[in-house]
Amino acid sequence: METRHYEVVSIDGDYANLRRTDIDTDDMKLVARALLPEEISLGSHLVYEMMQYEIEE
């Protein structure tokens, strides 16, 4: 399974827009906040691996 890196660029109610940071793209990914760590905020960096998001340390 591929590891992907994202940054939280906006939060709108129950959804967050994520931008991939490990490749050069302007595409945004809309993700339900229920699938993301509770403590995310604007600018948080996330790792997506094995169908799970975690805050990047």
Kinemage of the C-alpha trace (Angstrom):
@kinemage 1
@onewidth
@group {chain A} dominant
@subgroup {mainchain}
@vectorlist {calphas} color= white
{ca met a 1} P 0.000 0.000 0.000
{ca glu a 2} L 1.270 3.443 -0.940
{ca thr a 3} L 1.982 6.104 1.695
{ca arg a 4} L 0.659 9.576 0.871
{ca his a 5} L 1.287 12.920 2.557
{ca tyr a 6} L -1.308 15.690 2.826
{ca glu a 7} L -1.752 19.163 4.290
{ca val a 8} L -5.088 20.436 5.620
{ca val a 9} L -5.838 23.576 3.584
{ca ser a 10} L -9.404 24.251 4.732
{ca ile a 11} L -12.035 22.938 7.104
{ca asp a 12} L -15.697 23.424 6.288
{ca gly a 13} L -18.086 21.897 8.797
{ca asp a 14} L -17.891 18.106 8.583
{ca tyr a 15} L -15.331 18.111 5.748
{ca ala a 16} L -11.712 19.083 5.206
{ca asn a 17} L -9.861 19.841 1.982
{ca leu a 18} L -6.485 18.149 1.757
{ca arg a 19} L -3.658 18.931 -0.645
{ca arg a 20} L -1.103 16.276 -1.435
{ca thr a 21} L 2.428 17.343 -0.533
{ca asp a 22} L 4.464 14.359 -1.738
{ca ile a 23} L 3.760 15.069 -5.431
{ca asp a 24} L 3.382 18.276 -7.410
{ca thr a 25} L -0.374 18.791 -7.820
{ca asp a 26} L -2.987 21.466 -7.204
{ca asp a 27} L -5.809 18.928 -6.837
{ca met a 28} L -7.725 18.955 -3.567
{ca lys a 29} L -9.239 15.957 -1.835
{ca leu a 30} L -12.461 16.445 0.144
{ca val a 31} L -12.483 14.130 3.176
{ca ala a 32} L -15.094 13.686 5.908
{ca arg a 33} L -13.710 14.844 9.250
{ca ala a 34} L -14.942 11.624 10.818
{ca leu a 35} L -12.122 9.876 8.915
{ca leu a 36} L -9.447 12.300 10.138
{ca pro a 37} L -7.760 12.662 13.544
{ca glu a 38} L -9.874 14.799 15.872
{ca glu a 39} L -7.061 17.255 16.622
{ca ile a 40} L -6.465 18.450 13.028
{ca ser a 41} L -6.342 22.164 12.275
{ca leu a 42} L -5.460 24.320 9.287
{ca gly a 43} L -1.938 23.515 8.184
{ca ser a 44} L -1.813 20.098 9.860
{ca his a 45} L 0.303 17.573 7.994
{ca leu a 46} L -1.165 14.107 7.634
{ca val a 47} L 0.073 10.711 6.524
{ca tyr a 48} L -2.341 8.351 4.783
{ca glu a 49} L -1.345 4.722 5.045
{ca met a 50} L -3.305 1.479 5.174
{ca met a 51} L -6.607 3.365 4.720
{ca gln a 52} L -5.980 5.532 7.800
{ca tyr a 53} L -4.986 9.180 8.347
{ca glu a 54} L -2.541 10.122 11.097
{ca ile a 55} L -0.911 13.417 12.037
{ca glu a 56} L 2.647 13.506 10.720
{ca glu a 57} L 5.243 13.949 13.414
